[in-house]
Structure formats: C-alpha cells, structure tokens
Amino acid sequence: MTRPERRDGRTPSVPSHVVGGRRAVLEAIRAGAAREVLIARGSRSTPGLRDVLAAAAEAGTTIREVERDELDRLAPDHRGVAAHVRVPATIGERELAAWPFAEDALVVVLDGITDPQNLGAAARSAGAADVTPAAVRASAGALLHLSHARVANIPRVLERLQGAGFTVVGLSEHAGRTVYEETCPVGRVAIVLGDEGEGLARLTREACDLLVRLPILGRVGSLNASASLAAALYAFALPARRDGRA
C-alpha cells in the first residue's frame, strides 16, 4: 500500500461506502467526501453531534434523519451518525509508475498488512487489503484524504519507485543503524514496513536501498506496525522535511 502525493492535489473517487462514527463522519465532511449524512432519529444533542451538523451545514452536505435500525443495517458501529462517503480510487501498478509525484513526495508501503484497524491507524500516521468502511473508521477519516494503490508484487513496485527517483527505506529489526543514527535521504522517499509477526518479506527487504530500525528498550521485541510507522515518520522522515533537507 502506498501514499502517493500529487502536485495538483486531486484524488479521483469511486462509488460511496457508508461509514459510521462521529469522528469519521466529521472528517469525511471536512475532506469534502461526504455525500449524505445520516442521523438516527431521536439522537441526543451532544457536542460531537452538533459539530457534525454544523460542519455538514457549512459544507452544504445533505442531512437526513433515519430510523436507528436503518443505521444498524448500514453501519453497525454508527453511534447515531453515519455518512455515505466517496473514498479515493485505488490506483493500479501501472498508474502508480506514471503518477506525477512531487519532488519531495513521501510514500508509505505496507507489506502484508491486512488488519483494517492497523491499516486505518497507519493511514492516520501517514496523513495507507481494500479500503473498507472499517478501515476508514479506524483511520478517523484519514483514508478519505489519501490516494492508495493495491499491488500484487511489492518488490516490483519498489523497483518502479526507484526508477521514479525514490530512495526506498525499509524498517527492519535486522538493520544495523537506528532511525536516530541514520539520516533520512533527500528528495523522494518511500518508507516500507511489514506486519508485526514476520516483518518485511525477504525479497522486499532486499529491494530496499536502506534499512533502519527503531531502538527498542526493555523486553518488548517490536511495536505494532502502525506504531512503528508513526515513530519512523516523526523521528526519521518528517524532521528532514521540517528542516528543509528533503
């Protein structure tokens, strides 16, 4: 999975999903992705609900009151609020190879991540299995801002990205240097991580230009994949951009 960034900021959309939960719905509205907001009839007015209604009114998004059992059918985890949303289209491998990346683009590649909760949490960190309503909700709506690709061959995609000027950095416990000891490369960078159990697949690891690891203190062997991504972004990739080095 990747997070491609376009110079023009456009992200094509596909037919809607239904997502539930006030945070996810609010983020969908703010992202301009909500087509219609559904409110359970008789819902108690709370600050969260008022925020959703105010955002929908400001955005001109249709608000419709429905019976709670309809929401139960559409989005079991709705908590009184759901929305029909447009999610960014899935980019194919060929499209990804020709994507007009910015010169300082940051791409996240997830190798073997299948849990929607993990995918959603990774998307929140990236700002990235199919993008399902569960993953959108787990991301608190962040996936609605992200273009994403689903590919069959990660090493081949990494080679394509390298051909497009990316330096591919893998997170691996086998790396000799930590994110604090290694400097993030300048320019286009792809951060690659694998699942919690196996980490990066061997061929994926061998395709990377650089391997770094997170320093682990105590007896915990590794972090959750999405936590590892967040740590790597904030400790390794983002400081270089903040300081103007990438």
Rosetta blueprint (number, residue, H / E / L):
1 M L
2 T L
3 R L
4 P L
5 E L
6 R E
7 R L
8 D L
9 G L
10 R L
11 T L
12 P L
13 S E
14 V L
15 P L
16 S L
17 H E
18 V E
19 V E
20 G E
21 G L
22 R H
23 R H
24 A H
25 V H
26 L H
27 E H
28 A H
29 I H
30 R H
31 A L
32 G L
33 A L
34 A E
35 R E
36 E E
37 V E
38 L E
39 I E
40 A E
41 R L
42 G L
43 S L
44 R L
45 S L
46 T L
47 P H
48 G H
49 L H
50 R H
51 D H
52 V H
53 L H
54 A H
55 A H
56 A H
57 A H
58 E H
59 A H
60 G L
61 T L
62 T E
63 I E
64 R E
65 E E
66 V E
67 E L
68 R H
69 D H
70 E H
71 L H
72 D H
73 R H
74 L H
75 A L
76 P L
77 D L
78 H L
79 R L
80 G L
81 V E
82 A E
83 A E
84 H E
85 V E
86 R L
87 V L
88 P E
89 A L
90 T E
91 I E
92 G L
93 E H
94 R H
95 E H
96 L H
97 A H
98 A L
99 W L
100 P L
101 F E
102 A L
103 E L
104 D L
105 A L
106 L E
107 V E
108 V E
109 V E
110 L E
111 D E
112 G L
113 I L
114 T L
115 D L
116 P H
117 Q H
118 N H
119 L H
120 G H
121 A H
122 A H
123 A H
124 R H
125 S H
126 A H
127 G L
128 A L
129 A L
130 D L
131 V L
132 T L
133 P H
134 A H
135 A H
136 V H
137 R H
138 A H
139 S L
140 A L
141 G L
142 A H
143 L H
144 L H
145 H H
146 L L
147 S L
148 H E
149 A E
150 R L
151 V L
152 A L
153 N L
154 I H
155 P H
156 R H
157 V H
158 L H
159 E H
160 R H
161 L H
162 Q H
163 G H
164 A L
165 G L
166 F L
167 T E
168 V E
169 V E
170 G E
171 L E
172 S L
173 E L
174 H L
175 A L
176 G L
177 R L
178 T E
179 V L
180 Y L
181 E L
182 E L
183 T L
184 C L
185 P L
186 V L
187 G L
188 R L
189 V E
190 A E
191 I E
192 V E
193 L E
194 G E
195 D E
196 E L
197 G L
198 E L
199 G E
200 L L
201 A L
202 R H
203 L H
204 T H
205 R H
206 E H
207 A H
208 C L
209 D L
210 L E
211 L E
212 V E
213 R E
214 L L
215 P L
216 I L
217 L L
218 G L
219 R L
220 V L
221 G L
222 S L
223 L L
224 N L
225 A H
226 S H
227 A H
228 S H
229 L H
230 A H
231 A H
232 A H
233 L H
234 Y H
235 A H
236 F H
237 A H
238 L H
239 P H
240 A H
241 R H
242 R H
243 D L
244 G L
245 R L
246 A L
